[in-house]
Amino acid sequence: MNNKISSFSGQLQTFLLIGNTVIKRASMLACFVFSSVIAIDAAQAQAPLEPAGGRVLTGGFVDMDWSDAIPCGDKITTVDEWNDNKQWYGNVYPYFGKIFPEVFRPDGSKNWYANWQLEITKIKAQGRVPYINLEFHGELQKHNNSECWHGGGKGNDRVGHNIIKEILDGKHNDIIDNIAWGLKGEKVPVLIDLFHEANGAWYDWSPCKNGESWARFRSAYMYVVNRFRVVGATNVKFGSSVWPNSDCWTDLDPWGKPANARGAVVADMYVPGYMDWIGIDIYGGDGEGSKFTSILNPWYPGLAATGRPIVVGEMSVVPFAGKAQWMTDFANALTSGNYPALKAFNWFDINKATESVNWRIDADGTGSWFDTLMSNPKFVGSFGTFEVKNKANNQCLDITGASTADFAKLQTYACNGSAAQTFTFADLGGYKMELRVLNSNKCVDVAVASTADGALIKQYTCNATNAQVWNLRVIDWATMEVELKAANSNKCLDVDSGIGPKVQQWWCTNGPAQRFFLNKR
């Protein structure tokens, strides 16, 4: 990851290595015919993963002390660190949990998915959606982890790769396929920030580092995403984030400066049909030019012009006297409606000794203030991704025919682990939930916002109305037995096993037909 203090004192390189063991899973694709992938309909991969009603998804990377205790920062985030992050988001868990797995291990071997799957397990256990900066680097010159490369001059710098060429030459098919199969098997939504900050010449996947073109960059991006599509990893959504301070040229003006050609830079990086969102990384500090909006404003028009939801892939602010006000301006920007395409953020919550900067939210005592800002109902956390099993008939909530269309009815059906039976519970605060279907990215909805007994429950485009808000009452935390009550009608989600089985709303009876077990995906 790029040195985030670079906007103040120049570019340095710092990275995170994740994983300690080498457990190689063989590639599950014996062959790959590139031309056949082009025929795959890209519409499904383009379905935007975004909240409704001007809401903003929250997220964070919470390694508390990215240090050289293990020389090159090859560190797994602990469970306590994930728990610690809860307090700073309006008393709800962040929607996203972010990690930075590297494709190569220090010794140059491939970092197979099994090596960093524990990170995904922790994120899921906290009820969060995995957000992955997948980094195609990590190998060290000495091929060991005995000396840290941070700061350079230690003879153990990273080995350079022309990642664009290596990917297009098929050199990394095995590791790409391995990760695709692994993430497909998680059966939860996953976001990948692929080739992030590629307009910074310090990364191996930047066209500017190895004399590649942006056209070949886009081809390499499509190559990776197509391999995920071939294995059917439709739960994985892709995007990429620009770095706002860059000397990387553009196709339109090979030696232009992004300060004068930001729209061109976005156009170079954006891959239509392959990016579900577009992102920007923002690190601020003292001074008018370091305000959140001052950094965002020049880039927003070009990012919004893609038509994709905008995600602040990484963000934080240096400790300084005006930090609380910087946070206020940031929160106001996201909730004001002035940036309607801005849908999510991830806070880089790190005390990063290698940069002598404490990026943590609570540095300078600002944690409680940030918590207050995040209590705004527009900021959305995550309760988790679940299979929802009815207590009365032991069947799972299911979308009829695995449809992706509006008005498709809910039913109960034998539990099968499919995406049509997988629901992400977006935490709106106060145990108010929005249930989003993994298969369709649509919300569980009371038909025509009815208040009547027997009104059908269906899926519909998420719209932030009370017909799509469900009050969650936990009956038993040990078994995760719950009741779900429609905010629109104050009636309970109910299964009439004699018809269909029909999923409806009904006056609350406390009976087993209105009780559900949430089984984490």
ZAMARGU-4260 file (C-alpha; in steps of 0.2 Angstrom, whole numbers, plus 5000, padded with zeros to 4 digits):
<rodrens>
0) 5000/5000/5000 | 5006/5017/4996 | 5013/5028/5009 | 4998/5039/5014 | 5009/5053/5021
5) 5015/5055/5003 | 5003/5070/5000 | 5013/5079/5013 | 5031/5073/5012 | 5034/5063/4996
10) 5030/5045/4991 | 5036/5030/5001 | 5031/5012/4999 | 5024/5001/5013 | 5015/4985/5012
15) 5006/4972/5022 | 5011/4953/5021 | 4998/4941/5026 | 4999/4922/5029 | 5012/4911/5038
20) 5010/4894/5030 | 5010/4887/5012 | 4996/4875/5009 | 4994/4875/4990 | 4978/4871/4982
25) 4980/4865/4965 | 4972/4875/4951 | 4954/4869/4948 | 4954/4875/4930 | 4964/4863/4919
30) 4962/4874/4904 | 4956/4892/4901 | 4950/4897/4884 | 4950/4916/4884 | 4939/4919/4869
35) 4925/4909/4878 | 4925/4921/4892 | 4921/4936/4882 | 4904/4928/4878 | 4899/4928/4896
40) 4886/4941/4900 | 4894/4955/4910 | 4878/4962/4916 | 4877/4951/4932 | 4895/4956/4937
45) 4890/4975/4935 | 4875/4974/4947 | 4880/4988/4959 | 4882/4984/4977 | 4876/4999/4986
50) 4864/5005/4999 | 4847/5013/4996 | 4840/5030/5001 | 4856/5040/5002 | 4864/5028/5015
55) 4883/5025/5016 | 4891/5009/5020 | 4905/5010/5033 | 4921/5000/5034 | 4938/4998/5042
60) 4955/4990/5042 | 4959/4988/5060 | 4976/4981/5063 | 4981/4991/5078 | 5000/4993/5077
65) 5007/4989/5059 | 5024/4987/5066 | 5041/4978/5062 | 5039/4966/5077 | 5039/4953/5063
70) 5051/4962/5051 | 5041/4964/5036 | 5024/4967/5044 | 5018/4949/5040 | 5005/4950/5053
75) 4987/4943/5055 | 4974/4955/5063 | 4969/4947/5079 | 4951/4944/5085 | 4953/4957/5099
80) 4957/4970/5086 | 4942/4967/5075 | 4931/4968/5091 | 4940/4984/5096 | 4934/4993/5081
85) 4915/4991/5085 | 4915/5006/5096 | 4918/5019/5083 | 4904/5016/5071 | 4888/5022/5080
90) 4888/5006/5090 | 4885/4995/5075 | 4899/4985/5067 | 4906/4992/5051 | 4899/4985/5035
95) 4915/4980/5028 | 4931/4972/5035 | 4946/4976/5025 | 4962/4966/5022 | 4977/4967/5011
100) 4983/4949/5006 | 4998/4949/4994 | 4999/4936/4980 | 5017/4932/4984 | 5025/4927/5000
105) 5042/4934/5006 | 5051/4918/4999 | 5043/4921/4982 | 5030/4906/4983 | 5012/4909/4979
110) 5001/4915/4994 | 4987/4902/4991 | 4970/4906/4998 | 4971/4894/5012 | 4985/4904/5019
115) 4974/4920/5022 | 4957/4912/5023 | 4958/4915/5042 | 4956/4933/5039 | 4940/4931/5030
120) 4934/4919/5044 | 4937/4933/5056 | 4928/4946/5046 | 4913/4934/5043 | 4912/4930/5062
125) 4911/4949/5066 | 4896/4950/5053 | 4905/4960/5041 | 4907/4959/5022 | 4925/4955/5016
130) 4933/4970/5007 | 4950/4964/4999 | 4964/4974/4992 | 4972/4960/4982 | 4990/4965/4979
135) 5001/4956/4966 | 5017/4958/4976 | 5026/4953/4992 | 5041/4943/4986 | 5058/4949/4994
140) 5075/4950/4987 | 5082/4939/5001 | 5067/4927/4999 | 5065/4927/5018 | 5056/4938/5031
145) 5072/4941/5042 | 5074/4959/5038 | 5061/4972/5034 | 5062/4981/5018 | 5053/4997/5025
150) 5064/5012/5022 | 5075/5003/5009 | 5094/5002/5009 | 5093/4985/5018 | 5096/4974/5003
155) 5079/4966/5005 | 5068/4976/4994 | 5054/4969/4985 | 5057/4960/4969 | 5050/4969/4954
160) 5037/4961/4942 | 5029/4967/4927 | 5012/4961/4933 | 5002/4967/4918 | 5013/4956/4906
165) 5014/4942/4918 | 4995/4941/4920 | 4992/4943/4901 | 5005/4929/4898 | 4995/4917/4909
170) 5009/4916/4922 | 4997/4918/4937 | 4982/4908/4932 | 4985/4895/4946 | 4984/4908/4960
175) 4970/4918/4952 | 4959/4903/4950 | 4964/4897/4968 | 4958/4913/4975 | 4942/4913/4964
180) 4937/4896/4970 | 4941/4900/4988 | 4930/4916/4988 | 4916/4907/4979 | 4916/4895/4993
185) 4913/4908/5006 | 4895/4911/5000 | 4895/4929/5006 | 4897/4945/4996 | 4915/4949/4994
190) 4922/4965/4986 | 4940/4966/4978 | 4949/4982/4975 | 4960/4975/4961 | 4975/4985/4955
195) 4972/4999/4967 | 4981/5016/4965 | 4987/5010/4948 | 4990/5028/4943 | 5004/5028/4955
200) 5020/5023/4947 | 5027/5013/4963 | 5016/4998/4960 | 5020/4983/4949 | 5003/4983/4941
205) 5005/5002/4937 | 5007/5004/4918 | 5019/5018/4922 | 5032/5007/4931 | 5036/4996/4917
210) 5031/5006/4901 | 5015/4997/4899 | 4999/5005/4891 | 4983/5008/4900 | 4975/4998/4886
215) 4985/4983/4892 | 4981/4987/4910 | 4962/4986/4906 | 4965/4969/4897 | 4974/4962/4912
220) 4960/4968/4923 | 4947/4959/4912 | 4958/4944/4912 | 4957/4942/4931 | 4939/4946/4932
225) 4935/4934/4918 | 4944/4920/4927 | 4933/4923/4942 | 4917/4922/4931 | 4923/4906/4923
230) 4922/4897/4940 | 4906/4905/4944 | 4912/4917/4958 | 4897/4929/4956 | 4897/4934/4974
235) 4913/4943/4971 | 4912/4961/4965 | 4926/4971/4958 | 4932/4989/4958 | 4948/4999/4959
240) 4953/5015/4967 | 4963/5030/4961 | 4977/5039/4971 | 4974/5058/4971 | 4992/5063/4970
245) 5001/5055/4956 | 5013/5058/4942 | 5007/5044/4931 | 5003/5048/4913 | 4987/5045/4903
250) 4984/5038/4886 | 4976/5054/4881 | 4992/5064/4886 | 5007/5053/4889 | 5016/5065/4900
255) 5002/5075/4907 | 4999/5078/4925 | 4983/5071/4934 | 4980/5088/4942 | 4976/5094/4924
260) 4968/5078/4917 | 4959/5069/4932 | 4945/5064/4920 | 4957/5056/4908 | 4965/5046/4922
265) 4948/5039/4928 | 4944/5035/4910 | 4961/5026/4908 | 4958/5015/4924 | 4939/5012/4922
270) 4935/4995/4914 | 4916/4996/4908 | 4907/4979/4911 | 4920/4974/4924 | 4920/4986/4938
275) 4905/4986/4950 | 4911/5002/4958 | 4925/5015/4956 | 4935/5021/4971 | 4947/5034/4977
280) 4959/5034/4992 | 4959/5050/5003 | 4972/5054/5017 | 4970/5071/5024 | 4978/5083/5037
285) 4980/5101/5042 | 4977/5114/5029 | 4963/5119/5017 | 4970/5108/5003 | 4970/5093/5014
290) 4952/5093/5019 | 4942/5078/5013 | 4931/5088/5001 | 4946/5098/4994 | 4954/5081/4989
295) 4938/5073/4983 | 4931/5088/4973 | 4943/5088/4958 | 4940/5069/4956 | 4922/5068/4959
300) 4915/5073/4942 | 4926/5060/4933 | 4922/5046/4945 | 4903/5050/4945 | 4904/5050/4926
305) 4907/5031/4926 | 4889/5028/4932 | 4897/5017/4946 | 4895/5019/4965 | 4910/5028/4972
310) 4919/5020/4987 | 4932/5028/4997 | 4943/5013/4997 | 4955/5019/5010 | 4955/5035/5021
315) 4961/5043/5037 | 4968/5059/5043 | 4984/5063/5052 | 4983/5069/5071 | 4982/5088/5072
320) 4972/5101/5081 | 4958/5102/5068 | 4956/5083/5067 | 4938/5083/5075 | 4933/5096/5062
325) 4940/5086/5048 | 4930/5071/5053 | 4914/5082/5054 | 4917/5089/5037 | 4920/5071/5030
330) 4904/5065/5039 | 4894/5080/5032 | 4900/5077/5015 | 4894/5059/5015 | 4877/5063/5022
335) 4873/5080/5013 | 4867/5073/4997 | 4880/5084/4988 | 4889/5068/4982 | 4875/5056/4978
340) 4887/5044/4970 | 4897/5042/4986 | 4891/5026/4994 | 4904/5019/5006 | 4921/5021/5014
345) 4934/5011/5023 | 4944/5019/5037 | 4963/5014/5038 | 4963/5012/5057 | 4982/5009/5060
350) 4995/5016/5071 | 5009/5014/5057 | 5026/5015/5065 | 5034/5013/5048 | 5027/5030/5043
355) 5028/5038/5061 | 5009/5042/5059 | 4995/5036/5070 | 4980/5034/5058 | 4969/5027/5071
360) 4952/5035/5073 | 4954/5038/5092 | 4971/5046/5090 | 4971/5063/5099 | 4955/5058/5109
365) 4943/5059/5094 | 4936/5041/5095 | 4920/5047/5105 | 4917/5061/5093 | 4918/5050/5078
370) 4906/5038/5086 | 4894/5052/5088 | 4896/5056/5069 | 4893/5038/5064 | 4876/5038/5074
375) 4868/5047/5059 | 4855/5035/5053 | 4863/5036/5035 | 4878/5027/5040 | 4875/5008/5039
380) 4884/4994/5047 | 4882/4975/5045 | 4874/4962/5056 | 4880/4948/5046 | 4876/4937/5031
385) 4865/4922/5035 | 4854/4907/5030 | 4837/4910/5038 | 4828/4894/5043 | 4810/4894/5049
390) 4808/4885/5066 | 4791/4878/5061 | 4796/4868/5045 | 4815/4868/5046 | 4816/4875/5029
395) 4825/4891/5023 | 4819/4907/5016 | 4821/4906/4997 | 4818/4917/4982 | 4806/4907/4971
400) 4815/4900/4955 | 4831/4909/4961 | 4824/4924/4952 | 4833/4941/4951 | 4818/4950/4946
405) 4807/4963/4956 | 4791/4955/4963 | 4799/4938/4964 | 4790/4930/4980 | 4799/4922/4995
410) 4795/4905/5000 | 4803/4892/5011 | 4812/4878/5003 | 4824/4864/5008 | 4841/4872/5014
415) 4854/4871/5000 | 4867/4884/5003 | 4863/4894/4987 | 4864/4912/4984 | 4845/4913/4983
420) 4845/4908/5001 | 4858/4919/5007 | 4854/4936/5015 | 4865/4951/5021 | 4858/4960/5036
425) 4862/4978/5034 | 4862/4986/5052 | 4853/5003/5051 | 4855/5005/5070 | 4843/5000/5084
430) 4841/4983/5078 | 4833/4989/5062 | 4838/4978/5047 | 4838/4979/5028 | 4839/4961/5021
435) 4848/4960/5004 | 4847/4944/4994 | 4864/4939/4988 | 4857/4931/4972 | 4849/4947/4966
440) 4856/4962/4976 | 4837/4966/4980 | 4829/4969/4997 | 4816/4958/5006 | 4800/4969/5004
445) 4781/4969/5010 | 4771/4969/4994 | 4764/4986/4990 | 4769/4992/5007 | 4753/4984/5014
450) 4749/4984/5032 | 4736/4969/5030 | 4738/4952/5037 | 4743/4940/5024 | 4752/4952/5013
455) 4765/4943/5003 | 4784/4945/5005 | 4794/4948/4990 | 4811/4954/4984 | 4811/4972/4976
460) 4824/4985/4971 | 4831/4992/4988 | 4823/5009/4991 | 4825/5013/5010 | 4806/5013/5013
465) 4799/5005/5029 | 4792/4991/5019 | 4810/4985/5018 | 4815/4988/5036 | 4814/4974/5048
470) 4815/4976/5067 | 4825/4961/5073 | 4821/4954/5090 | 4834/4941/5096 | 4825/4927/5106
475) 4840/4917/5110 | 4858/4923/5106 | 4865/4905/5108 | 4855/4898/5094 | 4852/4915/5085
480) 4833/4912/5086 | 4825/4928/5080 | 4809/4937/5076 | 4807/4949/5062 | 4794/4963/5062
485) 4790/4974/5047 | 4793/4992/5052 | 4779/4997/5039 | 4765/4987/5048 | 4772/4981/5065
490) 4768/4964/5059 | 4779/4948/5059 | 4787/4939/5046 | 4777/4923/5045 | 4777/4906/5036
495) 4760/4898/5031 | 4767/4880/5028 | 4750/4874/5021 | 4751/4885/5006 | 4767/4886/4995
500) 4774/4887/5009 | 4768/4905/5008 | 4779/4919/5016 | 4769/4933/5022 | 4766/4946/5036
505) 4754/4942/5050 | 4750/4949/5067 | 4763/4943/5080 | 4759/4927/5089 | 4775/4922/5096
510) 4773/4905/5087 | 4786/4894/5078 | 4780/4900/5061 | 4786/4917/5066 | 4803/4911/5073
515) 4819/4909/5062 | 4836/4903/5065 | 4850/4914/5058 | 4865/4902/5052 | 4880/4912/5047
520) 4887/4910/5030
</rodrens>
